[in-house]
Amino acid sequence: MSATRIDARGLSCPQPVVLTSKAIEAGAESLEVLVDNEVSKENVLRLAKRHRMQAAVREEGPDIVIEIKT
């Protein structure tokens, strides 16, 4: 199953968290969230932890990719 990809680059918080939360509530089990700032990264990671989901972070150039799985 492929991951649901959320492109939240250029959005300020809480928008990345809102988009990620909606995807989780819709039943997504695997997400890839693209953000471009540390605040969004930390907030999305906190959301994943609150939902007891595993999260890993990697950087792709100027972008931050957060992989979230159940």
Predicted model as a PDB file, atoms N, CA, C, CB and O in Angstrom, pLDDT in the B-factor column:
MODEL        1                                                                  
ATOM      1  N   MET A   1       0.849  -1.173   0.000  1.00 63.00           N  
ATOM      2  CA  MET A   1       0.000   0.000   0.000  1.00 63.00           C  
ATOM      3  C   MET A   1       0.894   1.234   0.000  1.00 63.00           C  
ATOM      4  CB  MET A   1      -0.965  -0.001   1.221  1.00 63.00           C  
ATOM      5  O   MET A   1       1.839   1.319   0.783  1.00 63.00           O  
ATOM      6  N   SER A   2       0.599   2.181  -0.868  1.00 81.00           N  
ATOM      7  CA  SER A   2       1.427   3.385  -0.923  1.00 81.00           C  
ATOM      8  C   SER A   2       0.975   4.395   0.132  1.00 81.00           C  
ATOM      9  CB  SER A   2       1.368   4.017  -2.330  1.00 81.00           C  
ATOM     10  O   SER A   2      -0.172   4.403   0.580  1.00 81.00           O  
ATOM     11  N   ALA A   3       1.921   5.235   0.500  1.00 88.00           N  
ATOM     12  CA  ALA A   3       1.653   6.238   1.521  1.00 88.00           C  
ATOM     13  C   ALA A   3       0.860   7.401   0.937  1.00 88.00           C  
ATOM     14  CB  ALA A   3       2.963   6.742   2.136  1.00 88.00           C  
ATOM     15  O   ALA A   3       1.034   7.774  -0.223  1.00 88.00           O  
ATOM     16  N   THR A   4       0.000   7.955   1.756  1.00 93.00           N  
ATOM     17  CA  THR A   4      -0.697   9.178   1.382  1.00 93.00           C  
ATOM     18  C   THR A   4       0.297  10.321   1.529  1.00 93.00           C  
ATOM     19  CB  THR A   4      -1.984   9.412   2.262  1.00 93.00           C  
ATOM     20  O   THR A   4       0.911  10.476   2.585  1.00 93.00           O  
ATOM     21  N   ARG A   5       0.457  11.109   0.496  1.00 96.00           N  
ATOM     22  CA  ARG A   5       1.434  12.187   0.514  1.00 96.00           C  
ATOM     23  C   ARG A   5       0.717  13.518   0.736  1.00 96.00           C  
ATOM     24  CB  ARG A   5       2.250  12.214  -0.804  1.00 96.00           C  
ATOM     25  O   ARG A   5      -0.226  13.864   0.023  1.00 96.00           O  
ATOM     26  N   ILE A   6       1.189  14.253   1.741  1.00 97.00           N  
ATOM     27  CA  ILE A   6       0.626  15.566   2.049  1.00 97.00           C  
ATOM     28  C   ILE A   6       1.719  16.601   1.829  1.00 97.00           C  
ATOM     29  CB  ILE A   6       0.069  15.629   3.519  1.00 97.00           C  
ATOM     30  O   ILE A   6       2.754  16.572   2.495  1.00 97.00           O  
ATOM     31  N   ASP A   7       1.489  17.500   0.905  1.00 98.00           N  
ATOM     32  CA  ASP A   7       2.464  18.558   0.638  1.00 98.00           C  
ATOM     33  C   ASP A   7       2.038  19.798   1.413  1.00 98.00           C  
ATOM     34  CB  ASP A   7       2.576  18.863  -0.900  1.00 98.00           C  
ATOM     35  O   ASP A   7       1.140  20.530   0.997  1.00 98.00           O  
ATOM     36  N   ALA A   8       2.694  20.019   2.541  1.00 97.00           N  
ATOM     37  CA  ALA A   8       2.361  21.163   3.393  1.00 97.00           C  
ATOM     38  C   ALA A   8       3.452  22.234   3.343  1.00 97.00           C  
ATOM     39  CB  ALA A   8       2.145  20.703   4.840  1.00 97.00           C  
ATOM     40  O   ALA A   8       3.528  23.096   4.218  1.00 97.00           O  
ATOM     41  N   ARG A   9       4.281  22.169   2.326  1.00 97.00           N  
ATOM     42  CA  ARG A   9       5.322  23.185   2.180  1.00 97.00           C  
ATOM     43  C   ARG A   9       4.675  24.542   1.916  1.00 97.00           C  
ATOM     44  CB  ARG A   9       6.305  22.812   1.034  1.00 97.00           C  
ATOM     45  O   ARG A   9       3.715  24.650   1.154  1.00 97.00           O  
ATOM     46  N   GLY A  10       5.206  25.551   2.545  1.00 96.00           N  
ATOM     47  CA  GLY A  10       4.679  26.902   2.355  1.00 96.00           C  
ATOM     48  C   GLY A  10       3.507  27.221   3.255  1.00 96.00           C  
ATOM     49  O   GLY A  10       3.028  28.355   3.275  1.00 96.00           O  
ATOM     50  N   LEU A  11       3.040  26.233   4.001  1.00 96.00           N  
ATOM     51  CA  LEU A  11       1.923  26.463   4.917  1.00 96.00           C  
ATOM     52  C   LEU A  11       2.457  26.660   6.330  1.00 96.00           C  
ATOM     53  CB  LEU A  11       0.915  25.284   4.872  1.00 96.00           C  
ATOM     54  O   LEU A  11       3.410  25.997   6.739  1.00 96.00           O  
ATOM     55  N   SER A  12       1.846  27.563   7.064  1.00 92.00           N  
ATOM     56  CA  SER A  12       2.259  27.760   8.446  1.00 92.00           C  
ATOM     57  C   SER A  12       1.317  26.998   9.366  1.00 92.00           C  
ATOM     58  CB  SER A  12       2.284  29.265   8.810  1.00 92.00           C  
ATOM     59  O   SER A  12       0.178  26.701   9.006  1.00 92.00           O  
ATOM     60  N   CYS A  13       1.806  26.691  10.544  1.00 90.00           N  
ATOM     61  CA  CYS A  13       0.989  25.959  11.506  1.00 90.00           C  
ATOM     62  C   CYS A  13      -0.180  26.820  11.941  1.00 90.00           C  
ATOM     63  CB  CYS A  13       1.826  25.528  12.725  1.00 90.00           C  
ATOM     64  O   CYS A  13      -0.053  28.030  12.124  1.00 90.00           O  
ATOM     65  N   PRO A  14      -1.309  26.176  12.101  1.00 95.00           N  
ATOM     66  CA  PRO A  14      -1.525  24.748  12.280  1.00 95.00           C  
ATOM     67  C   PRO A  14      -1.901  23.990  11.009  1.00 95.00           C  
ATOM     68  CB  PRO A  14      -2.581  24.547  13.286  1.00 95.00           C  
ATOM     69  O   PRO A  14      -2.295  22.828  11.103  1.00 95.00           O  
ATOM     70  N   GLN A  15      -1.796  24.594   9.829  1.00 97.00           N  
ATOM     71  CA  GLN A  15      -2.264  23.940   8.604  1.00 97.00           C  
ATOM     72  C   GLN A  15      -1.645  22.557   8.364  1.00 97.00           C  
ATOM     73  CB  GLN A  15      -1.969  24.825   7.424  1.00 97.00           C  
ATOM     74  O   GLN A  15      -2.390  21.623   8.066  1.00 97.00           O  
ATOM     75  N   PRO A  16      -0.320  22.376   8.480  1.00 97.00           N  
ATOM     76  CA  PRO A  16       0.221  21.029   8.290  1.00 97.00           C  
ATOM     77  C   PRO A  16      -0.363  20.005   9.269  1.00 97.00           C  
ATOM     78  CB  PRO A  16       1.727  21.061   8.434  1.00 97.00           C  
ATOM     79  O   PRO A  16      -0.600  18.853   8.904  1.00 97.00           O  
ATOM     80  N   VAL A  17      -0.588  20.427  10.489  1.00 97.00           N  
ATOM     81  CA  VAL A  17      -1.155  19.531  11.500  1.00 97.00           C  
ATOM     82  C   VAL A  17      -2.609  19.213  11.163  1.00 97.00           C  
ATOM     83  CB  VAL A  17      -1.055  20.161  12.910  1.00 97.00           C  
ATOM     84  O   VAL A  17      -3.048  18.072  11.312  1.00 97.00           O  
ATOM     85  N   VAL A  18      -3.339  20.200  10.717  1.00 97.00           N  
ATOM     86  CA  VAL A  18      -4.753  19.994  10.362  1.00 97.00           C  
ATOM     87  C   VAL A  18      -4.857  19.010   9.191  1.00 97.00           C  
ATOM     88  CB  VAL A  18      -5.436  21.352   9.995  1.00 97.00           C  
ATOM     89  O   VAL A  18      -5.678  18.093   9.225  1.00 97.00           O  
ATOM     90  N   LEU A  19      -4.035  19.195   8.164  1.00 97.00           N  
ATOM     91  CA  LEU A  19      -4.066  18.296   7.005  1.00 97.00           C  
ATOM     92  C   LEU A  19      -3.692  16.870   7.408  1.00 97.00           C  
ATOM     93  CB  LEU A  19      -3.114  18.801   5.906  1.00 97.00           C  
ATOM     94  O   LEU A  19      -4.316  15.907   6.963  1.00 97.00           O  
ATOM     95  N   THR A  20      -2.668  16.745   8.251  1.00 97.00           N  
ATOM     96  CA  THR A  20      -2.243  15.420   8.705  1.00 97.00           C  
ATOM     97  C   THR A  20      -3.318  14.777   9.571  1.00 97.00           C  
ATOM     98  CB  THR A  20      -0.922  15.515   9.485  1.00 97.00           C  
ATOM     99  O   THR A  20      -3.601  13.587   9.430  1.00 97.00           O  
ATOM    100  N   SER A  21      -3.902  15.541  10.445  1.00 96.00           N  
ATOM    101  CA  SER A  21      -4.950  15.026  11.322  1.00 96.00           C  
ATOM    102  C   SER A  21      -6.145  14.523  10.505  1.00 96.00           C  
ATOM    103  CB  SER A  21      -5.400  16.115  12.314  1.00 96.00           C  
ATOM    104  O   SER A  21      -6.703  13.468  10.806  1.00 96.00           O  
ATOM    105  N   LYS A  22      -6.535  15.274   9.479  1.00 96.00           N  
ATOM    106  CA  LYS A  22      -7.660  14.857   8.633  1.00 96.00           C  
ATOM    107  C   LYS A  22      -7.347  13.542   7.919  1.00 96.00           C  
ATOM    108  CB  LYS A  22      -7.993  15.952   7.600  1.00 96.00           C  
ATOM    109  O   LYS A  22      -8.219  12.683   7.789  1.00 96.00           O  
ATOM    110  N   ALA A  23      -6.099  13.386   7.456  1.00 96.00           N  
ATOM    111  CA  ALA A  23      -5.708  12.142   6.783  1.00 96.00           C  
ATOM    112  C   ALA A  23      -5.754  10.966   7.747  1.00 96.00           C  
ATOM    113  CB  ALA A  23      -4.301  12.273   6.180  1.00 96.00           C  
ATOM    114  O   ALA A  23      -6.202   9.880   7.380  1.00 96.00           O  
ATOM    115  N   ILE A  24      -5.296  11.172   8.969  1.00 94.00           N  
ATOM    116  CA  ILE A  24      -5.329  10.102   9.981  1.00 94.00           C  
ATOM    117  C   ILE A  24      -6.777   9.736  10.289  1.00 94.00           C  
ATOM    118  CB  ILE A  24      -4.588  10.540  11.286  1.00 94.00           C  
ATOM    119  O   ILE A  24      -7.124   8.557  10.355  1.00 94.00           O  
ATOM    120  N   GLU A  25      -7.621  10.750  10.478  1.00 94.00           N  
ATOM    121  CA  GLU A  25      -9.031  10.503  10.790  1.00 94.00           C  
ATOM    122  C   GLU A  25      -9.739   9.800   9.630  1.00 94.00           C  
ATOM    123  CB  GLU A  25      -9.744  11.825  11.119  1.00 94.00           C  
ATOM    124  O   GLU A  25     -10.706   9.070   9.844  1.00 94.00           O  
ATOM    125  N   ALA A  26      -9.257  10.019   8.397  1.00 94.00           N  
ATOM    126  CA  ALA A  26      -9.844   9.368   7.220  1.00 94.00           C  
ATOM    127  C   ALA A  26      -9.383   7.924   7.082  1.00 94.00           C  
ATOM    128  CB  ALA A  26      -9.489  10.143   5.958  1.00 94.00           C  
ATOM    129  O   ALA A  26      -9.848   7.199   6.203  1.00 94.00           O  
ATOM    130  N   GLY A  27      -8.460   7.504   7.959  1.00 93.00           N  
ATOM    131  CA  GLY A  27      -8.045   6.110   7.951  1.00 93.00           C  
ATOM    132  C   GLY A  27      -6.702   5.823   7.322  1.00 93.00           C  
ATOM    133  O   GLY A  27      -6.332   4.659   7.165  1.00 93.00           O  
ATOM    134  N   ALA A  28      -5.964   6.854   6.959  1.00 91.00           N  
ATOM    135  CA  ALA A  28      -4.643   6.623   6.366  1.00 91.00           C  
ATOM    136  C   ALA A  28      -3.747   5.921   7.381  1.00 91.00           C  
ATOM    137  CB  ALA A  28      -3.998   7.963   5.901  1.00 91.00           C  
ATOM    138  O   ALA A  28      -3.653   6.332   8.537  1.00 91.00           O  
ATOM    139  N   GLU A  29      -3.091   4.852   6.926  1.00 90.00           N  
ATOM    140  CA  GLU A  29      -2.205   4.104   7.812  1.00 90.00           C  
ATOM    141  C   GLU A  29      -0.747   4.439   7.570  1.00 90.00           C  
ATOM    142  CB  GLU A  29      -2.422   2.619   7.636  1.00 90.00           C  
ATOM    143  O   GLU A  29       0.112   4.158   8.406  1.00 90.00           O  
ATOM    144  N   SER A  30      -0.470   5.042   6.421  1.00 95.00           N  
ATOM    145  CA  SER A  30       0.892   5.402   6.067  1.00 95.00           C  
ATOM    146  C   SER A  30       0.867   6.779   5.394  1.00 95.00           C  
ATOM    147  CB  SER A  30       1.537   4.323   5.131  1.00 95.00           C  
ATOM    148  O   SER A  30       0.200   6.976   4.378  1.00 95.00           O  
ATOM    149  N   LEU A  31       1.597   7.713   5.975  1.00 96.00           N  
ATOM    150  CA  LEU A  31       1.603   9.081   5.465  1.00 96.00           C  
ATOM    151  C   LEU A  31       3.015   9.548   5.196  1.00 96.00           C  
ATOM    152  CB  LEU A  31       0.919  10.024   6.445  1.00 96.00           C  
ATOM    153  O   LEU A  31       3.967   9.120   5.849  1.00 96.00           O  
ATOM    154  N   GLU A  32       3.132  10.421   4.235  1.00 97.00           N  
ATOM    155  CA  GLU A  32       4.389  11.106   3.981  1.00 97.00           C  
ATOM    156  C   GLU A  32       4.041  12.590   3.941  1.00 97.00           C  
ATOM    157  CB  GLU A  32       5.087  10.612   2.633  1.00 97.00           C  
ATOM    158  O   GLU A  32       3.354  13.049   3.029  1.00 97.00           O  
ATOM    159  N   VAL A  33       4.514  13.328   4.927  1.00 98.00           N  
ATOM    160  CA  VAL A  33       4.164  14.741   5.062  1.00 98.00           C  
ATOM    161  C   VAL A  33       5.385  15.588   4.736  1.00 98.00           C  
ATOM    162  CB  VAL A  33       3.639  15.057   6.494  1.00 98.00           C  
ATOM    163  O   VAL A  33       6.433  15.448   5.367  1.00 98.00           O  
ATOM    164  N   LEU A  34       5.249  16.457   3.760  1.00 98.00           N  
ATOM    165  CA  LEU A  34       6.332  17.363   3.387  1.00 98.00           C  
ATOM    166  C   LEU A  34       6.102  18.711   4.044  1.00 98.00           C  
ATOM    167  CB  LEU A  34       6.432  17.514   1.849  1.00 98.00           C  
ATOM    168  O   LEU A  34       5.037  19.311   3.896  1.00 98.00           O  
ATOM    169  N   VAL A  35       7.101  19.181   4.767  1.00 98.00           N  
ATOM    170  CA  VAL A  35       7.043  20.513   5.372  1.00 98.00           C  
ATOM    171  C   VAL A  35       8.369  21.221   5.070  1.00 98.00           C  
ATOM    172  CB  VAL A  35       6.777  20.429   6.931  1.00 98.00           C  
ATOM    173  O   VAL A  35       9.326  20.606   4.600  1.00 98.00           O  
ATOM    174  N   ASP A  36       8.399  22.501   5.348  1.00 97.00           N  
ATOM    175  CA  ASP A  36       9.621  23.251   5.046  1.00 97.00           C  
ATOM    176  C   ASP A  36      10.118  24.085   6.218  1.00 97.00           C  
ATOM    177  CB  ASP A  36       9.388  24.147   3.865  1.00 97.00           C  
ATOM    178  O   ASP A  36      10.903  25.016   6.037  1.00 97.00           O  
ATOM    179  N   ASN A  37       9.657  23.748   7.426  1.00 96.00           N  
ATOM    180  CA  ASN A  37      10.166  24.477   8.589  1.00 96.00           C  
ATOM    181  C   ASN A  37      10.119  23.599   9.838  1.00 96.00           C  
ATOM    182  CB  ASN A  37       9.353  25.768   8.815  1.00 96.00           C  
ATOM    183  O   ASN A  37       9.350  22.642   9.922  1.00 96.00           O  
ATOM    184  N   GLU A  38      10.954  23.948  10.791  1.00 96.00           N  
ATOM    185  CA  GLU A  38      11.110  23.147  12.012  1.00 96.00           C  
ATOM    186  C   GLU A  38       9.850  23.138  12.872  1.00 96.00           C  
ATOM    187  CB  GLU A  38      12.275  23.670  12.829  1.00 96.00           C  
ATOM    188  O   GLU A  38       9.522  22.113  13.470  1.00 96.00           O  
ATOM    189  N   VAL A  39       9.146  24.254  12.944  1.00 96.00           N  
ATOM    190  CA  VAL A  39       7.931  24.323  13.775  1.00 96.00           C  
ATOM    191  C   VAL A  39       6.898  23.324  13.269  1.00 96.00           C  
ATOM    192  CB  VAL A  39       7.336  25.760  13.772  1.00 96.00           C  
ATOM    193  O   VAL A  39       6.303  22.591  14.059  1.00 96.00           O  
ATOM    194  N   SER A  40       6.685  23.294  11.974  1.00 97.00           N  
ATOM    195  CA  SER A  40       5.725  22.350  11.405  1.00 97.00           C  
ATOM    196  C   SER A  40       6.180  20.919  11.652  1.00 97.00           C  
ATOM    197  CB  SER A  40       5.544  22.599   9.897  1.00 97.00           C  
ATOM    198  O   SER A  40       5.371  20.056  11.992  1.00 97.00           O  
ATOM    199  N   LYS A  41       7.470  20.668  11.482  1.00 97.00           N  
ATOM    200  CA  LYS A  41       8.003  19.315  11.724  1.00 97.00           C  
ATOM    201  C   LYS A  41       7.703  18.882  13.151  1.00 97.00           C  
ATOM    202  CB  LYS A  41       9.534  19.266  11.461  1.00 97.00           C  
ATOM    203  O   LYS A  41       7.170  17.795  13.373  1.00 97.00           O  
ATOM    204  N   GLU A  42       8.037  19.719  14.109  1.00 97.00           N  
ATOM    205  CA  GLU A  42       7.823  19.354  15.513  1.00 97.00           C  
ATOM    206  C   GLU A  42       6.337  19.152  15.821  1.00 97.00           C  
ATOM    207  CB  GLU A  42       8.404  20.434  16.435  1.00 97.00           C  
ATOM    208  O   GLU A  42       5.982  18.228  16.554  1.00 97.00           O  
ATOM    209  N   ASN A  43       5.481  19.989  15.281  1.00 97.00           N  
ATOM    210  CA  ASN A  43       4.042  19.860  15.549  1.00 97.00           C  
ATOM    211  C   ASN A  43       3.460  18.593  14.921  1.00 97.00           C  
ATOM    212  CB  ASN A  43       3.296  21.089  15.022  1.00 97.00           C  
ATOM    213  O   ASN A  43       2.619  17.932  15.531  1.00 97.00           O  
ATOM    214  N   VAL A  44       3.896  18.251  13.712  1.00 97.00           N  
ATOM    215  CA  VAL A  44       3.413  17.016  13.067  1.00 97.00           C  
ATOM    216  C   VAL A  44       3.937  15.795  13.837  1.00 97.00           C  
ATOM    217  CB  VAL A  44       3.867  16.955  11.563  1.00 97.00           C  
ATOM    218  O   VAL A  44       3.208  14.820  14.020  1.00 97.00           O  
ATOM    219  N   LEU A  45       5.189  15.846  14.284  1.00 98.00           N  
ATOM    220  CA  LEU A  45       5.723  14.736  15.084  1.00 98.00           C  
ATOM    221  C   LEU A  45       4.948  14.566  16.388  1.00 98.00           C  
ATOM    222  CB  LEU A  45       7.209  14.964  15.389  1.00 98.00           C  
ATOM    223  O   LEU A  45       4.692  13.442  16.819  1.00 98.00           O  
ATOM    224  N   ARG A  46       4.579  15.676  17.010  1.00 97.00           N  
ATOM    225  CA  ARG A  46       3.782  15.613  18.242  1.00 97.00           C  
ATOM    226  C   ARG A  46       2.409  14.991  17.976  1.00 97.00           C  
ATOM    227  CB  ARG A  46       3.616  17.024  18.848  1.00 97.00           C  
ATOM    228  O   ARG A  46       1.905  14.213  18.786  1.00 97.00           O  
ATOM    229  N   LEU A  47       1.812  15.340  16.835  1.00 97.00           N  
ATOM    230  CA  LEU A  47       0.518  14.751  16.457  1.00 97.00           C  
ATOM    231  C   LEU A  47       0.653  13.242  16.277  1.00 97.00           C  
ATOM    232  CB  LEU A  47      -0.019  15.399  15.155  1.00 97.00           C  
ATOM    233  O   LEU A  47      -0.183  12.478  16.759  1.00 97.00           O  
ATOM    234  N   ALA A  48       1.706  12.815  15.583  1.00 96.00           N  
ATOM    235  CA  ALA A  48       1.922  11.373  15.371  1.00 96.00           C  
ATOM    236  C   ALA A  48       2.085  10.659  16.709  1.00 96.00           C  
ATOM    237  CB  ALA A  48       3.169  11.129  14.480  1.00 96.00           C  
ATOM    238  O   ALA A  48       1.523   9.582  16.911  1.00 96.00           O  
ATOM    239  N   LYS A  49       2.835  11.239  17.605  1.00 96.00           N  
ATOM    240  CA  LYS A  49       3.048  10.630  18.923  1.00 96.00           C  
ATOM    241  C   LYS A  49       1.726  10.530  19.684  1.00 96.00           C  
ATOM    242  CB  LYS A  49       4.079  11.447  19.742  1.00 96.00           C  
ATOM    243  O   LYS A  49       1.445   9.524  20.336  1.00 96.00           O  
ATOM    244  N   ARG A  50       0.923  11.585  19.591  1.00 96.00           N  
ATOM    245  CA  ARG A  50      -0.376  11.588  20.284  1.00 96.00           C  
ATOM    246  C   ARG A  50      -1.281  10.460  19.756  1.00 96.00           C  
ATOM    247  CB  ARG A  50      -1.079  12.964  20.106  1.00 96.00           C  
ATOM    248  O   ARG A  50      -2.080   9.897  20.504  1.00 96.00           O  
ATOM    249  N   HIS A  51      -1.144  10.141  18.472  1.00 94.00           N  
ATOM    250  CA  HIS A  51      -1.933   9.056  17.872  1.00 94.00           C  
ATOM    251  C   HIS A  51      -1.220   7.714  17.974  1.00 94.00           C  
ATOM    252  CB  HIS A  51      -2.233   9.368  16.409  1.00 94.00           C  
ATOM    253  O   HIS A  51      -1.672   6.711  17.421  1.00 94.00           O  
ATOM    254  N   ARG A  52      -0.092   7.711  18.695  1.00 95.00           N  
ATOM    255  CA  ARG A  52       0.714   6.496  18.893  1.00 95.00           C  
ATOM    256  C   ARG A  52       1.122   5.869  17.572  1.00 95.00           C  
ATOM    257  CB  ARG A  52      -0.056   5.478  19.726  1.00 95.00           C  
ATOM    258  O   ARG A  52       1.064   4.651  17.399  1.00 95.00           O  
ATOM    259  N   MET A  53       1.531   6.717  16.651  1.00 96.00           N  
ATOM    260  CA  MET A  53       2.013   6.278  15.347  1.00 96.00           C  
ATOM    261  C   MET A  53       3.533   6.455  15.312  1.00 96.00           C  
ATOM    262  CB  MET A  53       1.320   7.079  14.187  1.00 96.00           C  
ATOM    263  O   MET A  53       4.088   7.325  15.984  1.00 96.00           O  
ATOM    264  N   GLN A  54       4.189   5.613  14.517  1.00 97.00           N  
ATOM    265  CA  GLN A  54       5.635   5.713  14.363  1.00 97.00           C  
ATOM    266  C   GLN A  54       5.945   6.818  13.361  1.00 97.00           C  
ATOM    267  CB  GLN A  54       6.247   4.356  13.904  1.00 97.00           C  
ATOM    268  O   GLN A  54       5.237   6.990  12.368  1.00 97.00           O  
ATOM    269  N   ALA A  55       7.001   7.557  13.632  1.00 97.00           N  
ATOM    270  CA  ALA A  55       7.382   8.639  12.726  1.00 97.00           C  
ATOM    271  C   ALA A  55       8.887   8.658  12.530  1.00 97.00           C  
ATOM    272  CB  ALA A  55       6.899   9.993  13.261  1.00 97.00           C  
ATOM    273  O   ALA A  55       9.658   8.424  13.460  1.00 97.00           O  
ATOM    274  N   ALA A  56       9.283   8.942  11.302  1.00 98.00           N  
ATOM    275  CA  ALA A  56      10.699   9.094  10.975  1.00 98.00           C  
ATOM    276  C   ALA A  56      10.846  10.347  10.123  1.00 98.00           C  
ATOM    277  CB  ALA A  56      11.260   7.829  10.230  1.00 98.00           C  
ATOM    278  O   ALA A  56       9.954  10.702   9.353  1.00 98.00           O  
ATOM    279  N   VAL A  57      11.970  11.000  10.272  1.00 98.00           N  
ATOM    280  CA  VAL A  57      12.204  12.261   9.562  1.00 98.00           C  
ATOM    281  C   VAL A  57      13.429  12.123   8.670  1.00 98.00           C  
ATOM    282  CB  VAL A  57      12.387  13.437  10.561  1.00 98.00           C  
ATOM    283  O   VAL A  57      14.441  11.548   9.069  1.00 98.00           O  
ATOM    284  N   ARG A  58      13.326  12.655   7.462  1.00 97.00           N  
ATOM    285  CA  ARG A  58      14.494  12.753   6.595  1.00 97.00           C  
ATOM    286  C   ARG A  58      14.412  14.081   5.852  1.00 97.00           C  
ATOM    287  CB  ARG A  58      14.574  11.542   5.595  1.00 97.00           C  
ATOM    288  O   ARG A  58      13.340  14.661   5.679  1.00 97.00           O  
ATOM    289  N   GLU A  59      15.560  14.531   5.428  1.00 96.00           N  
ATOM    290  CA  GLU A  59      15.605  15.794   4.694  1.00 96.00           C  
ATOM    291  C   GLU A  59      15.846  15.510   3.228  1.00 96.00           C  
ATOM    292  CB  GLU A  59      16.700  16.729   5.256  1.00 96.00           C  
ATOM    293  O   GLU A  59      16.664  14.660   2.875  1.00 96.00           O  
ATOM    294  N   GLU A  60      15.139  16.218   2.383  1.00 95.00           N  
ATOM    295  CA  GLU A  60      15.322  16.151   0.927  1.00 95.00           C  
ATOM    296  C   GLU A  60      15.561  17.575   0.459  1.00 95.00           C  
ATOM    297  CB  GLU A  60      14.069  15.495   0.192  1.00 95.00           C  
ATOM    298  O   GLU A  60      14.620  18.320   0.187  1.00 95.00           O  
ATOM    299  N   GLY A  61      16.827  17.943   0.370  1.00 95.00           N  
ATOM    300  CA  GLY A  61      17.150  19.326   0.010  1.00 95.00           C  
ATOM    301  C   GLY A  61      16.630  20.253   1.091  1.00 95.00           C  
ATOM    302  O   GLY A  61      16.896  20.039   2.274  1.00 95.00           O  
ATOM    303  N   PRO A  62      15.895  21.277   0.698  1.00 94.00           N  
ATOM    304  CA  PRO A  62      15.368  22.217   1.693  1.00 94.00           C  
ATOM    305  C   PRO A  62      14.104  21.704   2.402  1.00 94.00           C  
ATOM    306  CB  PRO A  62      15.066  23.544   1.024  1.00 94.00           C  
ATOM    307  O   PRO A  62      13.622  22.328   3.347  1.00 94.00           O  
ATOM    308  N   ASP A  63      13.578  20.569   1.940  1.00 96.00           N  
ATOM    309  CA  ASP A  63      12.323  20.049   2.481  1.00 96.00           C  
ATOM    310  C   ASP A  63      12.565  19.002   3.565  1.00 96.00           C  
ATOM    311  CB  ASP A  63      11.478  19.451   1.363  1.00 96.00           C  
ATOM    312  O   ASP A  63      13.592  18.324   3.583  1.00 96.00           O  
ATOM    313  N   ILE A  64      11.609  18.892   4.450  1.00 98.00           N  
ATOM    314  CA  ILE A  64      11.626  17.890   5.505  1.00 98.00           C  
ATOM    315  C   ILE A  64      10.492  16.911   5.216  1.00 98.00           C  
ATOM    316  CB  ILE A  64      11.479  18.546   6.933  1.00 98.00           C  
ATOM    317  O   ILE A  64       9.344  17.318   5.037  1.00 98.00           O  
ATOM    318  N   VAL A  65      10.812  15.629   5.172  1.00 98.00           N  
ATOM    319  CA  VAL A  65       9.811  14.597   4.914  1.00 98.00           C  
ATOM    320  C   VAL A  65       9.596  13.815   6.202  1.00 98.00           C  
ATOM    321  CB  VAL A  65      10.250  13.650   3.744  1.00 98.00           C  
ATOM    322  O   VAL A  65      10.539  13.274   6.778  1.00 98.00           O  
ATOM    323  N   ILE A  66       8.352  13.764   6.642  1.00 98.00           N  
ATOM    324  CA  ILE A  66       7.992  13.022   7.851  1.00 98.00           C  
ATOM    325  C   ILE A  66       7.180  11.811   7.415  1.00 98.00           C  
ATOM    326  CB  ILE A  66       7.187  13.918   8.871  1.00 98.00           C  
ATOM    327  O   ILE A  66       6.095  11.951   6.850  1.00 98.00           O  
ATOM    328  N   GLU A  67       7.710  10.628   7.680  1.00 98.00           N  
ATOM    329  CA  GLU A  67       7.003   9.390   7.360  1.00 98.00           C  
ATOM    330  C   GLU A  67       6.295   8.921   8.618  1.00 98.00           C  
ATOM    331  CB  GLU A  67       7.981   8.289   6.815  1.00 98.00           C  
ATOM    332  O   GLU A  67       6.922   8.739   9.662  1.00 98.00           O  
ATOM    333  N   ILE A  68       5.005   8.729   8.518  1.00 97.00           N  
ATOM    334  CA  ILE A  68       4.188   8.337   9.667  1.00 97.00           C  
ATOM    335  C   ILE A  68       3.480   7.026   9.329  1.00 97.00           C  
ATOM    336  CB  ILE A  68       3.151   9.457  10.040  1.00 97.00           C  
ATOM    337  O   ILE A  68       2.875   6.885   8.267  1.00 97.00           O  
ATOM    338  N   LYS A  69       3.570   6.077  10.253  1.00 96.00           N  
ATOM    339  CA  LYS A  69       2.926   4.775  10.057  1.00 96.00           C  
ATOM    340  C   LYS A  69       2.246   4.329  11.342  1.00 96.00           C  
ATOM    341  CB  LYS A  69       3.954   3.718   9.600  1.00 96.00           C  
ATOM    342  O   LYS A  69       2.625   4.726  12.445  1.00 96.00           O  
ATOM    343  N   THR A  70       1.230   3.490  11.165  1.00 82.00           N  
ATOM    344  CA  THR A  70       0.551   2.959  12.337  1.00 82.00           C  
ATOM    345  C   THR A  70       1.371   1.879  12.974  1.00 82.00           C  
ATOM    346  CB  THR A  70      -0.818   2.427  11.976  1.00 82.00           C  
ATOM    347  O   THR A  70       0.960   1.306  13.983  1.00 82.00           O  
TER     348      THR A  70                                                      
ENDMDL                                                                          
END                                                                             
